[in-house]
Amino acid sequence: MTELKIFIPEELKRKMEQLKVNWSKIIRDFIIKEIEELNNLKSIVSKSFLTEENALEFSKSVDESLANKFRELAQK
């Protein structure tokens, strides 16, 4: 197994030390989960017919639509 070095604030280190848990396992499991999720996302995106520009336009449209809906609800 290889070693990964990370830097964390001292306050976080103190909090971690107060909790007697296997941080190595927790971080390892988290990294495994993140890799799986990113690979799933990559798979979904690779099958998409949308260009990045199309996706941004769609996102902006959805944002505007939701904003309008919330404005309407707030006026009631």
KEKE-3310 file (N, C-alpha, C; in steps of 0.2 Angstrom, whole numbers, plus 5000, padded with zeros to 4 digits):
npx = (5004:5002:5007:4999:5000:4993:4988:4982:4972:4978:4968:4959:4966:4967:4954:4951:4960:4954:4943:4943:4946:4948:4955:4962:4956:4943:4945:4951:4940:4931:4938:4938:4924:4921:4929:4921:4909:4913:4918:4905:4898:4907:4904:4891:4891:4899:4890:4881:4872:4873:4882:4895:4892:4878:4874:4876:4868:4856:4856:4856:4843:4835:4838:4833:4820:4816:4819:4810:4798:4799:4799:4786:4779:4783:4776:4763)
npy = (4994:5011:5028:5043:5060:5073:5090:5098:5110:5115:5115:5107:5095:5093:5091:5079:5071:5070:5062:5045:5037:5027:5036:5034:5024:5029:5040:5033:5025:5036:5041:5031:5030:5043:5042:5032:5038:5049:5042:5036:5048:5053:5043:5045:5058:5055:5049:5059:5070:5083:5098:5107:5120:5119:5113:5123:5133:5127:5125:5138:5142:5134:5139:5152:5150:5143:5154:5163:5156:5155:5168:5171:5163:5169:5181:5178)
npz = (5000:4997:5002:5007:5008:5017:5020:5034:5044:5060:5070:5065:5066:5080:5083:5077:5083:5096:5093:5093:5080:5065:5055:5043:5037:5035:5026:5016:5012:5008:4997:4988:4986:4980:4968:4962:4960:4952:4941:4937:4934:4923:4914:4911:4906:4895:4886:4883:4872:4872:4870:4879:4879:4876:4888:4897:4893:4895:4909:4913:4908:4916:4929:4928:4926:4938:4947:4943:4947:4961:4964:4960:4970:4981:4981:4983)
capx = (5000:5006:5006:4996:5001:4989:4989:4976:4973:4980:4962:4956:4970:4965:4947:4952:4963:4949:4939:4947:4943:4953:4955:4965:4950:4938:4948:4952:4933:4929:4941:4935:4917:4922:4931:4916:4904:4916:4917:4898:4897:4910:4901:4884:4893:4901:4884:4877:4873:4874:4889:4896:4888:4871:4872:4876:4862:4850:4856:4854:4836:4832:4839:4829:4813:4816:4819:4803:4793:4800:4796:4778:4777:4784:4771:4757)
capy = (5000:5018:5033:5049:5065:5079:5095:5100:5115:5112:5115:5101:5089:5093:5088:5073:5067:5069:5056:5039:5033:5025:5041:5031:5020:5034:5044:5028:5024:5042:5042:5025:5032:5048:5039:5028:5043:5053:5038:5036:5054:5053:5038:5048:5063:5053:5047:5064:5073:5090:5101:5110:5126:5118:5112:5129:5137:5124:5127:5145:5143:5131:5144:5158:5147:5142:5160:5166:5152:5157:5175:5171:5160:5174:5187:5176)
capz = (5000:4996:5007:5004:5013:5016:5025:5037:5049:5067:5074:5063:5068:5087:5084:5074:5089:5101:5091:5092:5075:5060:5050:5037:5033:5033:5021:5010:5009:5005:4991:4984:4984:4976:4962:4959:4958:4946:4935:4935:4930:4917:4910:4909:4902:4888:4882:4882:4865:4874:4871:4886:4878:4877:4895:4901:4891:4898:4916:4914:4907:4922:4934:4927:4927:4945:4950:4942:4950:4968:4964:4960:4976:4987:4980:4986)
cpx = (5004:5004:5004:4997:4997:4990:4983:4977:4974:4973:4959:4959:4968:4959:4947:4955:4958:4944:4943:4944:4949:4952:4957:4959:4945:4939:4948:4945:4930:4932:4939:4928:4917:4924:4925:4911:4907:4916:4910:4897:4900:4907:4894:4886:4895:4896:4880:4878:4873:4881:4889:4892:4881:4869:4872:4870:4856:4850:4854:4846:4833:4832:4834:4822:4812:4815:4812:4798:4793:4798:4789:4776:4778:4779:4764:4756)
cpy = (5006:5023:5039:5054:5071:5084:5098:5106:5112:5111:5108:5095:5088:5089:5081:5068:5066:5063:5050:5035:5032:5030:5038:5028:5024:5037:5039:5027:5030:5042:5037:5027:5038:5046:5036:5033:5047:5048:5037:5042:5055:5048:5041:5054:5061:5051:5053:5067:5081:5092:5105:5117:5125:5117:5118:5133:5134:5125:5134:5146:5140:5136:5149:5156:5146:5149:5163:5162:5154:5164:5175:5168:5165:5180:5185:5177)
cpz = (5000:5001:5004:5010:5012:5022:5027:5042:5056:5071:5072:5066:5076:5087:5082:5080:5094:5100:5090:5087:5070:5054:5043:5033:5031:5027:5015:5007:5006:4998:4986:4982:4979:4969:4958:4956:4952:4940:4932:4931:4924:4912:4907:4904:4895:4884:4880:4875:4866:4873:4877:4885:4879:4884:4899:4899:4895:4906:4917:4913:4913:4928:4934:4928:4935:4949:4949:4946:4958:4969:4965:4967:4982:4987:4983:4993)
residu = (MET:THR:GLU:LEU:LYS:ILE:PHE:ILE:PRO:GLU:GLU:LEU:LYS:ARG:LYS:MET:GLU:GLN:LEU:LYS:VAL:ASN:TRP:SER:LYS:ILE:ILE:ARG:ASP:PHE:ILE:ILE:LYS:GLU:ILE:GLU:GLU:LEU:ASN:ASN:LEU:LYS:SER:ILE:VAL:SER:LYS:SER:PHE:LEU:THR:GLU:GLU:ASN:ALA:LEU:GLU:PHE:SER:LYS:SER:VAL:ASP:GLU:SER:LEU:ALA:ASN:LYS:PHE:ARG:GLU:LEU:ALA:GLN:LYS)
# end
